[in-house]
Amino acid sequence: MTSNHSLINTINRHRNLIIVAVSLLIIIAVGTFFFVQSSNQNIVNNPVDGSGQSSLSPNDAKNLNPPTSSRVISDLAGIEITRQLKEANGVYNMGFISSLRLKDVGIAIPVKVTPETEMIDRNRLNPIQSKPLEDIIPTPNNPKIKNQLIFEKYNIKTPIQYSSFTDVFGVNDNGSINFRSDPGQTNFKDETPIQKKLREGIVHLAISPLPGEEGNSYIIGHSSNNSSVKSDYNEIFKPIESKSQIGDEFTIFDDQGRELKFRVFETLAVEDNDAESAYKNFGDRRVVTLQASIVSKRNGKTAPYQRWLTRAELVL
C-alpha cells in the first residue's frame, strides 16, 4: 500500500508536466497525419515516372516555369524534322533542328504534329536532348543589332539570311517537303532561292541548327565575284578564304539580338562534293561553320571545286 500511495503522490506532484507532455504528443500526431495526407495528394497530382520526372499533361508542362538550369523541353515537330532529315540522307545530321527557333526566324515548319502534343516533357518522350540557347544567353531587352555577322579581323560585316526548306528541297504533289530531293535541284529559270538570298548577305542552311544551338550551324557566303550577279556581297567571305586561322573570333547577333561570340578551332579545305566532311556532326557542341568557295582551274575550266570551311565554337 505504501508503494501505491507513493506512486499516486508522485503522479499528483507532476500532474501538470504529464498533461503538457500528453498534449504535445497529440499535437505531433495530428500534424503528422495532415502532412502525410498533403504529401499523398501531391503525389496524386504530380505522379513521378521511373525516370524521376513529373508526369505532366501538355498544358501543365506549358504553364510550368522551372529553374532554367534544369529546363529541358520537348519539341515534337523538331524531333520529326531531325528524324526525317537523317533518314533521307545520313549527312543531314548536324544537330537538333528546333521548330521553335524556326518559327522565331519565320521559317515554315515542314512537318505536322498535333497542337496538343507540340510541347511536352522531352525526358519522357525521346532521348534527343537539347538545352535551349535562351537558358544560356537570355534574349536582351531592346537589342540594337539583329541577324548580323561581324568578323572584325577581316573587316567583314554582313546580314544573315535564313533559308527555308522549300529553298533547298523539292515539294511533293501533296505539298509536303521531299527531304530526299537534292538541295537546289528543283527547276528554276535563272537562279535558285539560295542564290537569290546570297545577293542580300550570307545564308544559314535550314538543314542545320540555328547559330548558338547545339550542333553544327552551317552558313554559306560568296567569296568569288560573279560579274553576272549585282550584289554588295559577291565577295563577302573572300577575306577568310584560305586565310582564317585557329583562334580567330567573330560575333553573330542572332534573330533575337543575342550577342554570340565564336572562336575558330578548325580551318580546312574540302572538295565541293564532300558533304560528309562539310556537314560534320559535333554532338552537343555549339558550332558554326562558315563556308567560302575556293576557285581553281581543272582540265582547262575555272570553277569553285573546293570549299574553305571555318569552324568556330560558341564562347561561354
C-alpha positions as CSV (number, residue, x, y, z in Angstrom):
1,M,0.0,0.0,0.0
2,T,2.8,2.3,0.8
3,S,4.2,1.8,-2.7
4,N,0.9,2.6,-4.3
5,H,0.5,5.8,-2.2
6,S,4.0,6.8,-3.2
7,L,3.2,6.4,-6.9
8,I,-0.1,8.4,-6.5
9,N,1.8,11.1,-4.7
10,T,4.4,11.3,-7.5
11,I,1.7,11.5,-10.2
12,N,-0.1,14.3,-8.3
13,R,3.2,16.2,-7.9
14,H,3.9,16.0,-11.6
15,R,0.4,16.2,-13.0
16,N,0.9,19.4,-14.9
17,L,4.0,18.1,-16.6
18,I,2.3,14.9,-17.6
19,I,-0.7,16.9,-19.1
20,V,1.8,19.1,-21.1
21,A,3.6,16.0,-22.4
22,V,0.4,14.2,-23.5
23,S,-0.8,17.4,-25.2
24,L,2.4,17.7,-27.2
25,L,2.2,14.1,-28.3
26,I,-1.4,14.7,-29.5
27,I,-0.3,17.8,-31.5
28,I,2.6,16.0,-33.1
29,A,0.3,13.0,-34.1
30,V,-2.3,15.3,-35.6
31,G,0.4,17.3,-37.5
32,T,2.0,14.2,-38.9
33,F,-1.4,12.9,-40.1
34,F,-2.2,16.1,-42.1
35,F,1.4,16.2,-43.5
36,V,1.1,12.7,-44.8
37,Q,-2.3,13.5,-46.4
38,S,-0.9,16.5,-48.1
39,S,2.1,14.6,-49.4
40,N,-0.2,11.9,-50.8
41,Q,-2.3,14.5,-52.6
42,N,0.9,16.0,-54.2
43,I,1.9,12.5,-55.4
44,V,-1.6,12.1,-57.0
45,N,-1.4,15.5,-58.6
46,N,2.2,15.1,-59.8
47,P,3.0,11.4,-60.3
48,V,6.6,10.6,-60.9
49,D,7.6,8.0,-63.5
50,G,10.6,5.7,-63.3
51,S,13.0,8.4,-64.7
52,G,12.2,10.7,-61.7
53,Q,10.4,13.2,-63.9
54,S,6.9,14.5,-63.2
55,S,4.3,13.0,-65.4
56,L,2.6,16.2,-66.6
57,S,-0.1,16.9,-69.2
58,P,1.0,19.1,-72.2
59,N,-0.9,22.1,-70.7
60,D,0.8,21.6,-67.3
61,A,4.2,21.5,-69.0
62,K,3.5,24.7,-70.8
63,N,2.5,26.5,-67.7
64,L,5.4,25.4,-65.5
65,N,8.4,27.6,-65.2
66,P,11.1,25.5,-63.6
67,P,14.7,26.8,-62.9
68,T,16.4,27.4,-66.3
69,S,19.3,25.2,-65.2
70,S,17.0,22.1,-65.3
71,R,14.6,23.1,-68.0
72,V,14.5,20.7,-70.9
73,I,11.5,20.9,-73.2
74,S,10.3,18.7,-75.9
75,D,9.7,19.8,-79.5
76,L,7.8,17.1,-81.3
77,A,8.0,19.0,-84.7
78,G,11.7,19.5,-84.2
79,I,12.2,15.8,-83.4
80,E,10.3,14.8,-86.6
81,I,12.3,17.3,-88.7
82,T,15.6,16.0,-87.4
83,R,14.5,12.4,-87.9
84,Q,13.3,12.8,-91.4
85,L,16.4,14.7,-92.4
86,K,18.7,12.0,-91.1
87,E,16.6,9.2,-92.7
88,A,16.6,10.9,-96.0
89,N,20.3,11.5,-96.1
90,G,22.8,10.5,-93.4
91,V,24.8,13.6,-93.8
92,Y,21.9,15.8,-92.9
93,N,22.6,15.0,-89.3
94,M,24.2,18.2,-88.0
95,G,22.2,18.5,-84.8
96,F,18.7,19.0,-83.4
97,I,16.5,21.3,-85.6
98,S,14.3,23.3,-83.2
99,S,10.9,24.1,-84.7
100,L,10.5,26.7,-82.0
101,R,13.6,28.5,-83.3
102,L,12.5,28.1,-86.9
103,K,9.3,29.9,-86.0
104,D,11.4,32.7,-84.5
105,V,13.1,33.4,-87.8
106,G,9.9,33.0,-89.8
107,I,10.6,29.6,-91.4
108,A,7.6,27.4,-92.2
109,I,7.6,24.1,-90.3
110,P,8.0,21.3,-92.9
111,V,6.2,18.6,-90.8
112,K,2.9,18.4,-88.9
113,V,2.2,17.4,-85.3
114,T,-1.0,17.8,-83.3
115,P,-1.2,21.1,-81.2
116,E,-2.0,19.1,-78.1
117,T,1.4,17.3,-78.2
118,E,3.6,20.1,-79.6
119,M,5.4,20.7,-76.4
120,I,5.8,18.1,-73.5
121,D,8.5,16.9,-71.2
122,R,11.2,15.7,-73.5
123,N,12.8,13.4,-70.9
124,R,9.7,11.3,-71.1
125,L,9.3,11.4,-74.9
126,N,12.6,11.0,-76.7
127,P,16.3,10.6,-75.9
128,I,17.1,13.6,-78.1
129,Q,18.2,16.3,-75.7
130,S,18.9,19.9,-76.4
131,K,19.3,22.7,-73.9
132,P,17.8,25.9,-75.3
133,L,20.2,28.7,-76.1
134,E,17.8,31.0,-74.2
135,D,18.8,29.2,-71.0
136,I,22.4,30.1,-71.5
137,I,22.3,33.5,-73.1
138,P,18.9,35.2,-72.5
139,T,17.3,37.5,-75.1
140,P,18.3,41.1,-74.4
141,N,15.8,43.9,-73.9
142,N,15.6,46.3,-76.9
143,P,18.5,44.9,-78.9
144,K,20.0,47.3,-81.5
145,I,21.5,44.7,-83.8
146,K,19.9,41.5,-85.2
147,N,20.8,38.9,-87.9
148,Q,24.3,40.1,-88.5
149,L,27.8,38.5,-88.5
150,I,30.8,40.7,-87.6
151,F,34.3,39.3,-88.2
152,E,36.4,42.4,-87.3
153,K,39.8,40.9,-88.0
154,Y,38.9,40.5,-91.7
155,N,36.7,43.6,-91.9
156,I,33.5,41.5,-92.5
157,K,30.1,42.9,-91.6
158,T,27.2,41.2,-93.2
159,P,23.4,40.5,-92.8
160,I,22.4,36.9,-92.2
161,Q,19.6,35.5,-94.3
162,Y,17.7,32.3,-93.4
163,S,16.9,29.6,-96.0
164,S,13.6,27.7,-95.8
165,F,13.1,24.0,-96.5
166,T,11.5,24.8,-99.9
167,D,14.6,26.7,-100.8
168,V,16.7,23.6,-100.6
169,F,14.3,20.7,-101.2
170,G,11.7,19.8,-103.7
171,V,8.0,19.7,-102.8
172,N,5.7,16.6,-103.3
173,D,2.4,16.8,-105.1
174,N,0.6,17.0,-101.8
175,G,2.6,20.0,-100.7
176,S,4.9,18.2,-98.3
177,I,8.7,18.6,-98.4
178,N,10.6,15.9,-100.2
179,F,13.6,15.6,-98.0
180,R,15.2,13.0,-100.4
181,S,15.5,15.5,-103.2
182,D,18.9,17.1,-103.7
183,P,19.2,20.7,-102.4
184,G,18.9,23.2,-105.2
185,Q,17.9,20.7,-107.9
186,T,14.3,21.9,-108.4
187,N,13.7,23.7,-111.7
188,F,14.5,27.4,-111.6
189,K,14.8,29.5,-114.7
190,D,17.5,31.8,-113.5
191,E,18.9,31.3,-110.1
192,T,17.9,29.2,-107.1
193,P,16.3,30.7,-104.0
194,I,19.6,30.3,-102.1
195,Q,21.4,32.2,-104.8
196,K,18.9,35.0,-104.6
197,K,19.3,35.2,-100.8
198,L,23.1,35.3,-101.2
199,R,22.6,38.6,-103.0
200,E,21.5,40.0,-99.6
201,G,24.2,38.6,-97.4
202,I,25.3,35.2,-96.1
203,V,22.8,32.4,-95.8
204,H,22.1,29.9,-93.0
205,L,21.1,26.5,-94.3
206,A,17.8,25.2,-92.9
207,I,19.2,21.6,-92.7
208,S,21.3,22.7,-89.7
209,P,20.6,24.2,-86.3
210,L,20.5,27.9,-85.9
211,P,23.6,29.7,-84.6
212,G,24.2,29.1,-80.9
213,E,22.1,26.0,-80.7
214,E,23.7,22.6,-80.1
215,G,25.1,21.1,-83.3
216,N,26.8,22.4,-86.5
217,S,25.1,25.5,-87.7
218,Y,26.0,25.9,-91.4
219,I,26.4,29.3,-93.1
220,I,27.5,30.0,-96.6
221,G,28.7,33.1,-98.4
222,H,30.2,34.2,-101.7
223,S,33.9,34.6,-101.9
224,S,34.4,34.7,-105.7
225,N,33.0,37.7,-107.6
226,N,30.4,36.7,-110.2
227,S,30.2,39.6,-112.7
228,S,26.7,38.5,-113.8
229,V,25.4,39.0,-110.3
230,K,24.9,42.5,-109.0
231,S,25.4,42.4,-105.2
232,D,27.4,44.0,-102.5
233,Y,28.1,40.6,-101.1
234,N,29.7,38.8,-104.0
235,E,33.0,38.5,-102.2
236,I,31.9,38.9,-98.6
237,F,33.8,35.8,-97.5
238,K,36.8,36.4,-99.7
239,P,38.9,37.8,-96.8
240,I,38.7,34.5,-94.9
241,E,39.1,32.1,-97.9
242,S,42.3,30.1,-97.1
243,K,43.2,32.8,-94.6
244,S,41.1,32.3,-91.4
245,Q,43.1,30.9,-88.5
246,I,42.5,28.9,-85.4
247,G,42.0,31.3,-82.5
248,D,40.2,33.9,-84.6
249,E,37.0,35.2,-83.2
250,F,33.8,36.6,-84.7
251,T,30.4,37.7,-83.4
252,I,26.9,36.7,-84.5
253,F,23.9,38.8,-83.5
254,D,21.0,36.4,-83.9
255,D,17.4,37.0,-84.7
256,Q,16.6,37.8,-81.1
257,G,19.6,40.2,-80.8
258,R,21.7,37.9,-78.6
259,E,25.4,38.6,-79.0
260,L,27.1,35.3,-79.6
261,K,30.9,35.1,-79.7
262,F,32.6,32.3,-81.6
263,R,36.2,31.2,-81.5
264,V,37.7,29.3,-84.5
265,F,39.0,25.9,-83.7
266,E,39.5,24.4,-87.2
267,T,40.0,25.5,-90.8
268,L,40.2,23.2,-93.8
269,A,39.6,22.9,-97.5
270,V,37.2,20.1,-98.7
271,E,36.1,19.1,-102.2
272,D,32.9,20.6,-103.4
273,N,31.1,17.2,-103.3
274,D,32.4,16.2,-99.8
275,A,29.2,16.8,-97.9
276,E,30.2,14.3,-95.2
277,S,33.2,16.4,-94.1
278,A,31.3,19.7,-94.5
279,Y,28.2,18.7,-92.6
280,K,30.1,17.1,-89.7
281,N,28.2,16.3,-86.6
282,F,29.7,17.8,-83.4
283,G,27.3,16.4,-80.9
284,D,26.2,18.8,-78.2
285,R,28.9,21.4,-79.0
286,R,27.6,24.7,-80.3
287,V,29.5,25.1,-83.6
288,V,29.1,27.4,-86.5
289,T,30.7,26.5,-89.9
290,L,31.4,29.4,-92.4
291,Q,31.7,28.1,-95.9
292,A,33.6,30.1,-98.6
293,S,34.4,28.9,-102.2
294,I,37.9,28.2,-103.5
295,V,38.0,28.8,-107.2
296,S,40.6,26.9,-109.2
297,K,41.3,25.7,-112.7
298,R,41.0,22.0,-113.6
299,N,41.1,20.5,-117.0
300,G,41.0,24.0,-118.5
301,K,37.9,25.0,-116.6
302,T,37.8,27.5,-113.8
303,A,35.2,26.8,-111.1
304,P,34.7,26.6,-107.3
305,Y,36.0,23.0,-107.0
306,Q,36.6,23.3,-103.3
307,R,35.1,24.9,-100.2
308,W,37.0,26.6,-97.4
309,L,35.5,25.8,-94.0
310,T,36.0,28.0,-90.9
311,R,34.6,26.2,-87.8
312,A,34.1,28.0,-84.6
313,E,32.6,27.2,-81.2
314,L,30.4,29.4,-79.0
315,V,32.4,31.0,-76.2
316,L,30.6,30.8,-72.9
